[in-house]
Each structure stands twice: as structure tokens, then as C-alpha cells.
Amino acid sequence: MSTNHEYEKIQLTKDDIKYLYGQIYSNITSKLDLHLPTSNNDPLKTRVATLLEEFLLDTFEMARSSVIIDGHDSSSMDNSQPISELLSFKPREMIEPFDFELNRSLRSVLQRFEEETVEVSSLRREMPHNAKLLYQNIISNTDKEVSEVLASIDQDVEKSQEELSALDKDVPSQEAMNQLVEDYQTSIIRLSSLKKSIPEQKAELDKLNEALKFLEHAYNRQMEQEKLLL
């Protein structure tokens, strides 16, 4: 008793064959570029690419007996056209040749676009929080410095008043007056220094706000470009 196994053959068009070949060849080329990242003029790379292309053509040639192309059994004698000639088939409508180099460049651009989109999205989430924390730290530090200066002035005034009250009201001590003037000048200098530092801190905060606006604008532009690509 013999059993005859009949398998249904795959129905494909010539364009389907060309598309499958192009996709597989593109993946092979990407792997080759990954493992041999040299110029296309490199003799070793050229030889390996040729062997891979021949291997791919042989694989398609062996698989032709399992497919029906454009309604014809490709394994019959009347349809013994080599796969290499089949792949060079030109349909009536003009189709632009598949550009593998352009395809690789496009994939690279899309990958960078995705990475930058993720980075911008992360910055867009983190920057407002970081700017808020920085602003709060600036306000807290400034308030602390002002409080310390005012407390120091109060202490100096109180100390001077105590010293003056201990002296004869009609004949104040010259040394006490000099000390009072010196303390007053020191306090003025500290206030002046603090006054200069506040605009600098505000300028840093303004820069952060500008950077945040720029990132939001860049993110929105990238989202618009992504919609156009889709």
C-alpha cells in the first residue's frame, strides 16, 4: 500500500516573489554591514555579499517547485524560467528599483527619530518637575540668606544700643560710634552682595524656562513630522 502525499502549492505573483527576495536580501545586507562594517569597496565584503546573493538565489530556485507563480506551475517544463530572470521581470507599470542603501538609511533615520522622541518625552516629563524644585531651592536659599542678614542687623543694632546705653548720654564713646558705623557698613555690604546674587539666580531660572519651552516646541514639531510620516 502506497501513500501519495499531495501538498497544496503556494499561490504567488511575480511581484510577490520580487518583494520577498528584496526583504530577505535587505535583512542579509543589514547583517553583513553589522559584522563587516567596512566600505562597499572592500574585497572581502564584496565576495561575502556575492556568496550570500548566490545562496539566496539557489534557495529561491529550490523553492520554486512548491509555488505557483501568476497561475502557472513554476516547476513544469514550460515554465522553467530561472529565478534570476524572474526577479528581473519588469511589469507594465513602471516600478522604481528597490534601493537597499536608501532603505538602510531610512531605517537608521527612523531609529534615531524614535530614540530622540523617547528622550524628548522623558525630558518633557522631568524638566517641569526639576525646574520647580530648582525654583523652590532658589526661593528657600534666598529667604534664608535674607533672614540671616536681617537677624545679623538686628543683633548689631541691639548690641550697639546696649553699648550706647551703658555710656554717658552726653559724651558718647568714639570707639562705640566707630563700631556702630563699621557694623552698619558690614550689613550694607552683605545686603548689596545678596542683591547681586538674586538676579543671577533669577537668570538661571529664566534659562531653564527657555530650555523647557524649546524642548516642548521641538517635541511638538517631531510629533507633527511623525504624523506626516504615518
N, CA, C and O of each residue as an XYZ file, in Angstrom:
920
protein
N       0.842     -1.186      0.000
C       0.000      0.000      0.000
C       0.873      1.231      0.000
O       1.722      1.401      0.875
N       0.673      2.059     -0.946
C       1.495      3.262     -1.041
C       0.635      4.478     -0.780
O      -0.554      4.507     -1.096
N       1.243      5.445     -0.215
C       0.534      6.683      0.117
C       1.143      7.823     -0.661
O       2.355      8.031     -0.603
N       0.333      8.566     -1.386
C       0.809      9.692     -2.183
C       0.405     10.985     -1.486
O      -0.780     11.312     -1.417
N       1.375     11.715     -0.974
C       1.114     12.956     -0.256
C       1.012     14.099     -1.254
O       1.950     14.373     -2.003
N      -0.132     14.758     -1.255
C      -0.330     15.908     -2.119
C      -0.367     17.163     -1.251
O      -1.166     17.265     -0.320
N       0.478     18.083     -1.557
C       0.522     19.342     -0.812
C       0.064     20.475     -1.720
O       0.444     20.555     -2.888
N      -0.758     21.345     -1.154
C      -1.227     22.498     -1.923
C      -0.085     23.490     -2.089
O       0.563     23.866     -1.113
N       0.160     23.907     -3.307
C       1.253     24.839     -3.576
C       0.828     26.269     -3.259
O      -0.354     26.612     -3.301
N       1.811     27.079     -2.946
C       1.560     28.471     -2.576
C       1.325     29.298     -3.828
O       2.095     29.219     -4.786
N       0.265     30.088     -3.821
C      -0.054     30.953     -4.946
C       0.639     32.311     -4.758
O       0.389     33.007     -3.774
N       1.498     32.678     -5.694
C       2.213     33.952     -5.621
C       2.230     34.614     -6.994
O       2.028     33.972     -8.025
N       2.476     35.908     -6.968
C       2.697     36.635     -8.221
C       4.189     36.910     -8.367
O       4.961     36.732     -7.425
N       4.583     37.348     -9.564
C       5.991     37.686     -9.762
C       6.409     38.847     -8.863
O       7.536     38.885     -8.368
N       5.501     39.784     -8.658
C       5.815     40.900     -7.756
C       5.982     40.421     -6.322
O       6.804     40.954     -5.577
N       5.180     39.387     -5.923
C       5.343     38.814     -4.583
C       6.733     38.212     -4.422
O       7.394     38.408     -3.403
N       7.166     37.477     -5.442
C       8.495     36.863     -5.405
C       9.571     37.933     -5.270
O      10.495     37.799     -4.468
N       9.445     38.997     -6.059
C      10.437     40.079     -6.009
C      10.434     40.759     -4.647
O      11.487     41.115     -4.117
N       9.243     40.938     -4.086
C       9.147     41.590     -2.776
C       9.803     40.729     -1.690
O      10.582     41.235     -0.882
N       9.488     39.434     -1.673
C      10.089     38.537     -0.682
C      11.606     38.512     -0.817
O      12.338     38.574      0.171
N      12.055     38.420     -2.055
C      13.503     38.410     -2.283
C      14.135     39.710     -1.773
O      15.178     39.685     -1.120
N      13.500     40.833     -2.073
C      14.043     42.130     -1.643
C      14.112     42.251     -0.135
O      15.095     42.762      0.401
N      13.060     41.777      0.570
C      13.055     41.866      2.030
C      14.144     40.992      2.646
O      14.865     41.428      3.544
N      14.260     39.762      2.163
C      15.289     38.861      2.702
C      16.681     39.387      2.376
O      17.576     39.358      3.222
N      16.861     39.867      1.146
C      18.169     40.405      0.762
C      18.526     41.631      1.600
O      19.689     41.828      1.954
N      17.533     42.447      1.913
C      17.774     43.628      2.747
C      18.231     43.226      4.145
O      19.151     43.830      4.696
N      17.586     42.198      4.724
C      17.990     41.722      6.049
C      19.393     41.130      6.021
O      20.186     41.352      6.937
N      19.697     40.379      4.971
C      21.042     39.807      4.844
C      22.084     40.916      4.744
O      23.138     40.842      5.376
N      21.788     41.940      3.952
C      22.720     43.061      3.797
C      22.935     43.788      5.118
O      24.052     44.204      5.426
N      21.863     43.941      5.900
C      21.991     44.598      7.207
C      22.899     43.794      8.131
O      23.740     44.359      8.830
N      22.725     42.468      8.131
C      23.592     41.617      8.949
C      25.041     41.696      8.479
O      25.967     41.702      9.291
N      25.228     41.756      7.177
C      26.586     41.861      6.639
C      27.227     43.182      7.059
O      28.396     43.209      7.444
N      26.477     44.268      6.988
C      27.003     45.573      7.406
C      27.327     45.590      8.894
O      28.251     46.276      9.330
N      26.549     44.820      9.678
C      26.781     44.767     11.116
C      28.077     44.041     11.447
O      28.842     44.486     12.303
N      28.322     42.924     10.770
C      29.502     42.111     11.079
C      30.737     42.534     10.283
O      31.864     42.254     10.692
N      30.529     43.207      9.150
C      31.648     43.741      8.362
C      31.387     45.224      8.083
O      31.031     45.604      6.968
N      31.569     46.053      9.118
C      31.265     47.495      8.955
C      32.348     48.237      8.178
O      32.938     49.199      8.669
N      32.594     47.773      6.967
C      33.595     48.429      6.118
C      32.898     49.022      4.906
O      31.680     48.908      4.764
N      33.669     49.653      4.034
C      33.084     50.253      2.835
C      32.640     49.153      1.877
O      33.097     48.013      1.963
N      31.737     49.516      0.960
C      31.234     48.544     -0.014
C      32.296     48.133     -1.035
O      32.102     47.176     -1.784
N      33.410     48.855     -1.063
C      34.505     48.523     -1.983
C      35.487     47.517     -1.386
O      36.452     47.128     -2.043
N      35.245     47.097     -0.147
C      36.133     46.139      0.492
C      36.025     44.791     -0.239
O      34.921     44.259     -0.366
N      37.149     44.223     -0.724
C      37.094     42.965     -1.491
C      36.445     41.821     -0.715
O      35.643     41.068     -1.266
N      36.796     41.693      0.571
C      36.224     40.611      1.367
C      34.714     40.771      1.487
O      33.960     39.811      1.330
N      34.287     41.992      1.768
C      32.850     42.246      1.911
C      32.120     41.992      0.595
O      31.020     41.441      0.586
N      32.738     42.396     -0.513
C      32.125     42.174     -1.826
C      31.979     40.685     -2.118
O      30.952     40.242     -2.633
N      33.028     39.907     -1.779
C      32.996     38.463     -2.013
C      31.919     37.801     -1.161
O      31.170     36.956     -1.652
N      31.837     38.181      0.111
C      30.822     37.603      1.000
C      29.424     37.960      0.511
O      28.521     37.123      0.527
N      29.246     39.214      0.074
C      27.938     39.645     -0.433
C      27.536     38.840     -1.660
O      26.369     38.482     -1.820
N      28.511     38.554     -2.530
C      28.229     37.764     -3.733
C      27.805     36.347     -3.369
O      26.854     35.812     -3.939
N      28.519     35.735     -2.409
C      28.178     34.379     -1.976
C      26.788     34.334     -1.348
O      26.021     33.400     -1.586
N      26.472     35.341     -0.551
C      25.152     35.382      0.079
C      24.046     35.536     -0.966
O      22.983     34.927     -0.852
N      24.308     36.349     -1.972
C      23.309     36.547     -3.022
C      23.101     35.258     -3.818
O      21.972     34.904     -4.156
N      24.206     34.560     -4.114
C      24.094     33.289     -4.838
C      23.334     32.252     -4.006
O      22.516     31.495     -4.528
N      23.623     32.234     -2.702
C      22.931     31.296     -1.818
C      21.429     31.600     -1.776
O      20.602     30.687     -1.794
N      21.090     32.882     -1.720
C      19.678     33.267     -1.683
C      18.971     32.889     -2.984
O      17.839     32.406     -2.962
N      19.646     33.112     -4.129
C      19.065     32.735     -5.419
C      18.859     31.221     -5.511
O      17.832     30.757     -6.008
N      19.852     30.448     -5.024
C      19.725     28.984     -5.040
C      18.554     28.540     -4.165
O      17.827     27.611     -4.516
N      18.377     29.209     -3.023
C      17.274     28.859     -2.126
C      15.924     29.102     -2.796
O      15.020     28.271     -2.706
N      15.793     30.248     -3.468
C      14.554     30.535     -4.186
C      14.353     29.552     -5.342
O      13.227     29.159     -5.648
N      15.454     29.164     -5.976
C      15.367     28.218     -7.096
C      14.850     26.865     -6.612
O      14.035     26.234     -7.286
N      15.325     26.414     -5.438
C      14.877     25.132     -4.898
C      13.418     25.192     -4.451
O      12.709     24.186     -4.479
N      12.978     26.383     -4.039
C      11.609     26.508     -3.536
C      10.578     26.693     -4.638
O       9.381     26.666     -4.353
N      10.994     26.879     -5.880
C      10.059     27.176     -6.967
C       9.100     26.034     -7.245
O       8.000     26.256     -7.752
N       9.508     24.801     -6.915
C       8.629     23.657     -7.165
C       7.434     23.636     -6.217
O       6.489     22.874     -6.418
N       7.481     24.470     -5.189
C       6.399     24.488     -4.200
C       5.463     25.672     -4.374
O       4.569     25.882     -3.555
N       5.662     26.451     -5.438
C       4.836     27.644     -5.621
C       4.243     27.665     -7.026
O       4.763     27.052     -7.958
N       3.148     28.385     -7.138
C       2.516     28.655     -8.431
C       2.595     30.155     -8.646
O       2.061     30.935     -7.858
N       3.267     30.552     -9.720
C       3.526     31.970     -9.965
C       2.616     32.468    -11.071
O       2.650     31.967    -12.195
N       1.808     33.454    -10.743
C       0.860     34.032    -11.704
C      -0.021     32.962    -12.349
O      -0.333     33.027    -13.538
N      -0.416     31.971    -11.535
C      -1.307     30.923    -12.020
C      -0.631     29.806    -12.774
O      -1.314     28.899    -13.250
N       0.688     29.832    -12.903
C       1.428     28.798    -13.639
C       2.322     28.017    -12.678
O       2.949     28.580    -11.780
N       2.359     26.709    -12.895
C       3.229     25.859    -12.089
C       4.673     26.103    -12.519
O       5.068     25.759    -13.634
N       5.461     26.707    -11.612
C       6.828     27.087    -11.981
C       7.758     25.898    -12.115
O       8.879     26.048    -12.599
N       7.312     24.701    -11.690
C       8.187     23.524    -11.800
C       7.995     22.768    -13.113
O       8.724     21.817    -13.394
N       7.017     23.190    -13.919
C       6.784     22.494    -15.190
C       7.848     22.879    -16.206
O       8.549     23.877    -16.036
N       7.963     22.106    -17.232
C       8.989     22.343    -18.247
C       8.725     23.625    -19.027
O       9.658     24.300    -19.463
N       7.442     23.956    -19.200
C       7.123     25.149    -19.980
C       7.376     26.429    -19.208
O       7.388     27.519    -19.781
N       7.574     26.296    -17.924
C       7.799     27.491    -17.101
C       9.097     27.339    -16.316
O       9.148     27.553    -15.105
N      10.143     26.963    -17.047
C      11.439     26.725    -16.397
C      12.317     27.969    -16.390
O      13.544     27.865    -16.393
N      11.698     29.137    -16.380
C      12.463     30.387    -16.346
C      13.247     30.470    -15.037
O      12.664     30.300    -13.966
N      14.556     30.729    -15.099
C      15.349     30.819    -13.869
C      14.832     31.929    -12.955
O      14.276     32.929    -13.408
N      15.033     31.718    -11.661
C      14.597     32.713    -10.681
C      15.295     34.042    -10.909
O      14.697     35.102    -10.722
N      16.566     33.988    -11.314
C      17.311     35.231    -11.545
C      16.657     36.077    -12.629
O      16.624     37.303    -12.532
N      16.125     35.402    -13.686
C      15.418     36.145    -14.730
C      14.041     36.596    -14.241
O      13.548     37.662    -14.608
N      13.447     35.765    -13.414
C      12.133     36.112    -12.876
C      12.201     37.363    -12.007
O      11.291     38.192    -12.015
N      13.275     37.481    -11.271
C      13.432     38.635    -10.384
C      13.687     39.914    -11.155
O      13.470     41.009    -10.637
N      14.148     39.783    -12.394
C      14.374     40.970    -13.216
C      13.164     41.297    -14.074
O      13.236     42.149    -14.959
N      12.042     40.616    -13.811
C      10.814     40.854    -14.563
C      10.334     42.284    -14.343
O      10.291     42.775    -13.215
N       9.978     42.938    -15.435
C       9.506     44.323    -15.369
C       8.018     44.351    -15.709
O       7.643     44.015    -16.832
N       7.176     44.737    -14.778
C       5.739     44.815    -15.069
C       5.442     45.959    -16.020
O       6.299     46.797    -16.299
N       4.226     45.980    -16.508
C       3.859     47.026    -17.452
C       3.934     48.406    -16.807
O       4.371     49.374    -17.428
N       3.501     48.479    -15.555
C       3.604     49.743    -14.844
C       5.031     49.918    -14.354
O       5.637     48.983    -13.829
N       5.556     51.104    -14.525
C       6.943     51.375    -14.137
C       7.056     51.386    -12.616
O       6.378     52.160    -11.940
N       7.912     50.528    -12.088
C       8.171     50.458    -10.651
C       9.622     50.826    -10.410
O      10.531     50.282    -11.037
N       9.821     51.745     -9.503
C      11.187     52.195     -9.206
C      11.971     51.056     -8.560
O      11.446     50.407     -7.655
N      13.207     50.785     -8.987
C      14.010     49.708     -8.390
C      14.188     49.914     -6.892
O      14.292     51.040     -6.406
N      14.221     48.802     -6.178
C      14.385     48.862     -4.731
C      15.805     49.300     -4.390
O      16.782     48.668     -4.792
N      15.897     50.385     -3.646
C      17.200     50.951     -3.267
C      17.534     50.482     -1.853
O      16.995     51.005     -0.879
N      18.439     49.478     -1.741
C      18.773     48.924     -0.433
C      19.516     49.933      0.434
O      19.296     49.997      1.644
N      20.395     50.721     -0.180
C      21.146     51.721      0.581
C      20.202     52.770      1.158
O      20.336     53.173      2.313
N      19.254     53.202      0.349
C      18.264     54.170      0.825
C      17.392     53.563      1.914
O      17.008     54.241      2.867
N      17.086     52.281      1.764
C      16.281     51.605      2.776
C      17.009     51.550      4.115
O      16.409     51.779      5.165
N      18.314     51.241      4.070
C      19.101     51.222      5.311
C      19.158     52.608      5.933
O      19.026     52.751      7.148
N      19.353     53.627      5.106
C      19.417     54.999      5.621
C      18.090     55.396      6.260
O      18.064     56.039      7.310
N      16.991     55.009      5.618
C      15.675     55.339      6.158
C      15.448     54.660      7.499
O      14.933     55.273      8.434
N      15.836     53.381      7.591
C      15.682     52.683      8.870
C      16.521     53.340      9.957
O      16.083     53.446     11.103
N      17.730     53.782      9.603
C      18.594     54.453     10.569
C      17.976     55.767     11.035
O      18.000     56.087     12.224
N      17.421     56.525     10.086
C      16.783     57.806     10.445
C      15.576     57.573     11.346
O      15.388     58.285     12.333
N      14.758     56.579     11.011
C      13.581     56.284     11.825
C      13.967     55.824     13.221
O      13.303     56.167     14.199
N      15.056     55.038     13.315
C      15.513     54.587     14.625
C      15.981     55.763     15.472
O      15.662     55.850     16.657
N      16.763     56.692     14.839
C      17.209     57.875     15.585
C      16.018     58.739     15.987
O      15.991     59.313     17.076
N      15.032     58.823     15.090
C      13.843     59.617     15.400
C      13.116     59.040     16.613
O      12.680     59.785     17.491
N      12.984     57.712     16.661
C      12.321     57.085     17.800
C      13.101     57.318     19.089
O      12.512     57.612     20.129
N      14.438     57.185     19.022
C      15.253     57.395     20.218
C      15.146     58.834     20.713
O      15.010     59.076     21.912
N      15.209     59.798     19.771
C      15.118     61.199     20.173
C      13.719     61.537     20.683
O      13.567     62.368     21.578
N      12.705     60.899     20.118
C      11.345     61.130     20.607
C      11.198     60.650     22.041
O      10.579     61.322     22.866
N      11.774     59.475     22.342
C      11.737     58.960     23.716
C      12.487     59.890     24.662
O      12.031     60.159     25.773
N      13.663     60.389     24.202
C      14.453     61.285     25.048
C      13.715     62.594     25.300
O      13.679     63.084     26.429
N      13.124     63.162     24.242
C      12.385     64.424     24.401
C      11.177     64.220     25.306
O      10.865     65.080     26.130
N      10.494     63.085     25.156
C       9.340     62.802     26.009
C       9.760     62.700     27.470
O       9.069     63.194     28.361
N      10.903     62.053     27.707
C      11.417     61.937     29.071
C      11.767     63.304     29.643
O      11.428     63.617     30.784
N      12.461     64.126     28.826
C      12.808     65.473     29.291
C      11.555     66.312     29.515
O      11.488     67.104     30.455
N      10.579     66.135     28.658
C       9.340     66.907     28.786
C       8.620     66.566     30.090
O       7.968     67.425     30.683
N       8.738     65.319     30.534
C       8.132     64.935     31.807
C       8.952     65.406     32.993
O       8.399     65.808     34.016
N      10.290     65.357     32.857
C      11.151     65.638     34.001
C      11.473     67.114     34.175
O      11.616     67.580     35.305
N      11.592     67.867     33.069
C      12.028     69.256     33.168
C      11.108     70.123     34.024
O      11.621     70.881     34.847
N       9.764     70.060     33.881
C       8.931     70.900     34.746
C       9.141     70.615     36.223
O       9.193     71.535     37.039
N       9.261     69.329     36.566
C       9.475     68.971     37.968
C      10.828     69.478     38.461
O      10.925     70.031     39.556
N      11.885     69.287     37.642
C      13.218     69.750     38.038
C      13.274     71.265     38.147
O      13.900     71.807     39.058
N      12.605     71.960     37.198
C      12.596     73.424     37.255
C      11.864     73.912     38.498
O      12.274     74.890     39.124
N      10.779     73.229     38.852
C      10.031     73.608     40.051
C      10.884     73.418     41.303
O      10.894     74.275     42.188
N      11.603     72.287     41.376
C      12.474     72.045     42.531
C      13.577     73.093     42.619
O      13.885     73.592     43.701
N      14.177     73.428     41.460
C      15.237     74.431     41.459
C      14.701     75.783     41.891
O      15.347     76.498     42.656
N      13.509     76.134     41.394
C      12.908     77.416     41.770
C      12.646     77.451     43.275
O      12.915     78.457     43.932
N      12.125     76.357     43.815
C      11.862     76.298     45.253
C      13.157     76.402     46.054
O      13.188     77.056     47.096
N      14.230     75.761     45.573
C      15.516     75.852     46.271
C      16.062     77.273     46.249
O      16.599     77.756     47.245
N      15.916     77.953     45.079
C      16.393     79.336     44.985
C      15.631     80.231     45.957
O      16.228     81.039     46.668
N      14.298     80.080     45.981
C      13.476     80.890     46.890
C      13.831     80.598     48.339
O      13.960     81.511     49.155
N      13.990     79.299     48.655
C      14.309     78.919     50.037
C      15.672     79.459     50.466
O      15.815     80.011     51.556
N      16.686     79.292     49.583
C      18.026     79.782     49.925
C      18.056     81.303     50.042
O      18.701     81.849     50.937
N      17.352     81.985     49.131
C      17.319     83.452     49.187
C      16.638     83.930     50.461
O      17.117     84.851     51.122
N      15.518     83.299     50.802
C      14.808     83.675     52.030
C      15.671     83.429     53.263
O      15.668     84.214     54.211
N      16.408     82.324     53.230
C      17.285     82.018     54.359
C      18.392     83.053     54.497
O      18.697     83.502     55.601
N      19.001     83.436     53.351
C      20.079     84.426     53.392
C      19.562     85.783     53.856
O      20.217     86.459     54.650
N      18.381     86.186     53.361
C      17.807     87.470     53.787
C      17.503     87.450     55.278
O      17.768     88.423     55.984
N      16.948     86.341     55.754
C      16.635     86.229     57.181
C      17.893     86.313     58.029
O      17.898     86.952     59.082
N      18.973     85.660     57.564
C      20.230     85.707     58.316
C      20.796     87.122     58.358
O      21.283     87.572     59.395
N      20.727     87.829     57.211
C      21.241     89.201     57.175
C      20.426     90.105     58.085
O      20.990     90.901     58.834
N      19.101     89.991     58.026
C      18.246     90.823     58.875
C      18.457     90.510     60.351
O      18.485     91.412     61.189
N      18.605     89.224     60.664
C      18.861     88.850     62.056
C      20.192     89.407     62.527
O      20.318     89.861     63.664
N      21.202     89.369     61.629
C      22.511     89.921     61.986
C      22.425     91.427     62.217
O      23.054     91.959     63.131
N      21.632     92.116     61.371
C      21.465     93.569     61.548
C      20.779     93.867     62.876
O      21.181     94.775     63.604
N      19.741     93.093     63.184
C      19.042     93.298     64.458
C      19.974     93.085     65.637
O      19.942     93.843     66.606
N      20.803     92.056     65.555
C      21.752     91.798     66.639
C      22.759     92.930     66.774
O      23.098     93.348     67.881
N      23.238     93.426     65.621
C      24.209     94.527     65.663
C      23.586     95.790     66.251
O      24.207     96.492     67.049
N      22.342     96.067     65.840
C      21.673     97.263     66.367
C      21.416     97.122     67.862
O      21.635     98.054     68.637
N      20.947     95.934     68.251
C      20.683     95.713     69.675
C      21.958     95.811     70.496
O      21.962     96.388     71.583
N      23.026     95.252     69.981
C      24.302     95.311     70.684
C      24.789     96.750     70.793
O      25.287     97.175     71.835
N      24.637     97.488     69.704
C      25.083     98.888     69.722
C      24.251     99.714     70.687
O      24.773    100.575     71.395
N      22.942     99.442     70.710
C      22.092    100.175     71.640
C      22.454     99.875     73.087
O      22.451    100.766     73.936
N      22.768     98.602     73.363
C      23.177     98.249     74.720
C      24.479     98.936     75.104
O      24.644     99.402     76.231
N      25.405     98.992     74.141
C      26.678     99.650     74.427
C      26.492    101.151     74.635
O      27.114    101.751     75.511
N      25.630    101.743     73.817
C      25.399    103.182     73.947
C      24.672    103.519     75.241
O      24.949    104.539     75.871
N      23.737    102.652     75.635
C      23.003    102.922     76.874
C      23.890    102.825     78.091
O      23.607    103.448     79.114
N      24.954    102.060     78.001
C      25.874    101.921     79.134
C      26.819    103.110     79.249
O      27.466    103.289     80.281
N      26.904    103.909     78.220
C      27.794    105.072     78.226
C      27.051    106.321     78.698
O      25.826    106.334     78.815
N      27.761    107.277     78.943
C      27.187    108.576     79.332
C      26.472    109.187     78.133
O      27.086    109.344     77.078
N      25.200    109.534     78.262
C      24.412    110.033     77.151
C      24.975    111.324     76.579
O      24.884    111.552     75.373
N      25.543    112.156     77.402
C      26.055    113.439     76.915
C      27.399    113.305     76.207
O      27.715    114.119     75.338
N      28.201    112.292     76.559
C      29.534    112.129     75.970
C      29.641    110.692     75.430
O      30.198    109.826     76.106
N      29.134    110.436     74.266
C      29.218    109.073     73.710
C      30.660    108.683     73.386
O      31.482    109.522     73.019
N      30.944    107.387     73.531
C      32.286    106.884     73.260
C      32.544    106.869     71.748
O      31.725    106.385     70.967
N      33.699    107.409     71.359
C      34.063    107.418     69.938
C      34.261    106.000     69.419
O      33.942    105.700     68.268
N      34.786    105.134     70.272
C      35.009    103.735     69.876
C      33.686    103.030     69.593
O      33.576    102.251     68.645
N      32.672    103.315     70.436
C      31.356    102.709     70.225
C      30.731    103.204     68.931
O      30.115    102.430     68.198
N      30.887    104.496     68.650
C      30.345    105.050     67.415
C      31.025    104.444     66.187
O      30.381    104.134     65.185
N      32.345    104.286     66.296
C      33.081    103.674     65.179
C      32.627    102.229     64.939
O      32.477    101.788     63.800
N      32.412    101.503     66.051
C      31.964    100.121     65.935
C      30.576    100.045     65.310
O      30.295     99.160     64.501
N      29.709    100.985     65.695
C      28.364    101.023     65.134
C      28.399    101.291     63.627
O      27.693    100.649     62.850
N      29.237    102.253     63.237
C      29.372    102.562     61.812
C      29.930    101.359     61.050
O      29.475    101.039     59.952
N      30.913    100.706     61.645
C      31.526     99.544     60.984
C      30.520     98.409     60.818
O      30.459     97.778     59.762
N      29.724     98.148     61.874
C      28.704     97.101     61.780
C      27.656     97.432     60.721
O      27.183     96.565     59.986
N      27.315     98.714     60.671
C      26.319     99.153     59.687
C      26.847     98.963     58.261
O      26.126     98.490     57.383
N      28.106     99.332     58.041
C      28.701     99.183     56.715
C      28.797     97.706     56.309
O      28.553     97.345     55.157
N      29.158     96.867     57.282
C      29.236     95.428     57.002
C      27.876     94.881     56.576
O      27.781     94.094     55.634
N      26.834     95.300     57.273
C      25.481     94.850     56.930
C      25.080     95.332     55.544
O      24.454     94.596     54.781
N      25.447     96.589     55.216
C      25.120     97.129     53.892
C      25.820     96.327     52.794
O      25.228     96.045     51.752
N      27.086     95.960     53.034
C      27.845     95.175     52.057
C      27.196     93.803     51.834
O      27.097     93.334     50.700
N      26.761     93.176     52.912
C      26.120     91.862     52.798
C      24.800     91.960     52.032
O      24.479     91.098     51.214
N      24.046     93.014     52.309
C      22.801     93.213     51.573
C      23.060     93.465     50.091
O      22.320     92.978     49.237
N      24.116     94.232     49.786
C      24.458     94.521     48.396
C      24.859     93.246     47.658
O      24.475     93.033     46.508
N      25.641     92.395     48.343
C      26.057     91.131     47.736
C      24.851     90.237     47.470
O      24.754     89.589     46.429
N      23.931     90.218     48.441
C      22.721     89.420     48.274
C      21.872     89.954     47.133
O      21.282     89.181     46.378
N      21.810     91.276     47.006
C      21.035     91.893     45.931
C      21.580     91.512     44.556
O      20.816     91.349     43.606
N      22.917     91.368     44.451
C      23.525     90.977     43.184
C      23.274     89.502     42.856
O      23.116     89.136     41.692
N      23.238     88.666     43.890
C      23.089     87.227     43.647
C      21.675     86.853     43.218
O      21.481     85.884     42.485
N      20.686     87.622     43.676
C      19.296     87.301     43.336
C      19.051     87.379     41.832
O      18.461     86.446     41.286
N      19.474     88.452     41.114
C      19.281     88.470     39.645
C      19.985     87.325     38.929
O      19.477     86.795     37.940
N      21.168     86.941     39.439
C      21.885     85.832     38.801
C      21.091     84.536     38.929
O      20.997     83.760     37.978
N      20.518     84.306     40.115
C      19.711     83.106     40.307
C      18.446     83.158     39.465
O      18.001     82.148     38.920
N      17.870     84.364     39.367
C      16.679     84.510     38.528
C      17.015     84.252     37.061
O      16.217     83.661     36.333
N      18.205     84.699     36.626
C      18.625     84.476     35.241
C      18.767     82.983     34.955
O      18.398     82.523     33.874
N      19.299     82.223     35.915
C      19.420     80.775     35.741
C      18.040     80.140     35.587
O      17.835     79.258     34.754
N      17.089     80.612     36.416
C      15.731     80.082     36.322
C      15.106     80.423     34.978
O      14.412     79.593     34.391
N      15.346     81.642     34.480
C      14.821     82.038     33.164
C      15.397     81.158     32.056
O      14.689     80.784     31.122
N      16.697     80.828     32.165
C      17.315     79.951     31.167
C      16.659     78.572     31.158
O      16.432     77.988     30.098
N      16.358     78.057     32.357
C      15.700     76.760     32.442
C      14.307     76.814     31.808
O      13.888     75.881     31.122
N      13.603     77.911     32.047
C      12.276     78.058     31.446
C      12.368     78.113     29.924
O      11.545     77.517     29.230
N      13.386     78.839     29.395
C      13.574     78.911     27.941
C      13.902     77.540     27.364
O      13.406     77.166     26.301
N      14.755     76.786     28.088
C      15.110     75.435     27.628
C      13.881     74.536     27.605
O      13.705     73.735     26.688
N      13.033     74.674     28.623
C      11.809     73.881     28.684
C      10.887     74.214     27.521
O      10.315     73.315     26.905
N      10.738     75.509     27.213
C       9.901     75.909     26.077
C      10.456     75.360     24.764
O       9.699     74.918     23.901
N      11.806     75.391     24.616
C      12.439     74.886     23.392
C      12.183     73.395     23.224
O      11.883     72.930     22.124
N      12.304     72.637     24.334
C      12.085     71.194     24.271
C      10.626     70.887     23.924
O      10.351     69.980     23.138
N       9.697     71.637     24.507
C       8.293     71.415     24.194
C       8.016     71.714     22.722
O       7.273     70.987     22.062
N       8.631     72.809     22.204
C       8.437     73.166     20.795
C       9.010     72.083     19.888
O       8.382     71.700     18.901
N      10.219     71.582     20.225
C      10.850     70.530     19.418
C      10.030     69.254     19.459
O       9.884     68.570     18.446
N       9.492     68.934     20.633
C       8.677     67.728     20.765
C       7.425     67.828     19.898
O       7.064     66.874     19.209
N       6.764     68.988     19.933
C       5.550     69.177     19.131
C       5.851     69.064     17.642
O       5.073     68.471     16.895
N       6.994     69.639     17.196
C       7.373     69.542     15.791
C       7.623     68.093     15.387
O       7.219     67.667     14.305
N       8.292     67.336     16.259
C       8.574     65.936     15.949
C       7.282     65.124     15.883
O       7.151     64.225     15.052
N       6.321     65.446     16.768
C       5.047     64.741     16.726
C       4.318     65.031     15.414
O       3.699     64.140     14.832
N       4.395     66.292     14.946
C       3.767     66.634     13.670
C       4.434     65.905     12.508
O       3.759     65.413     11.603
N       5.789     65.839     12.540
C       6.512     65.120     11.484
C       6.184     63.634     11.504
O       6.061     63.004     10.453
N       6.042     63.075     12.708
C       5.712     61.653     12.807
C       4.327     61.377     12.233
O       4.113     60.348     11.591
N       3.384     62.294     12.463
C       2.047     62.113     11.896
C       2.097     62.158     10.375
O       1.395     61.407      9.698
N       2.955     63.067      9.833
C       3.080     63.160      8.382
C       3.657     61.873      7.799
O       3.223     61.419      6.740
N       4.639     61.284      8.493
C       5.245     60.035      8.013
C       4.240     58.891      8.026
O       4.223     58.043      7.134
N       3.397     58.890      9.069
C       2.392     57.837      9.141
C       1.305     58.034      8.079
O       0.373     57.234      7.995
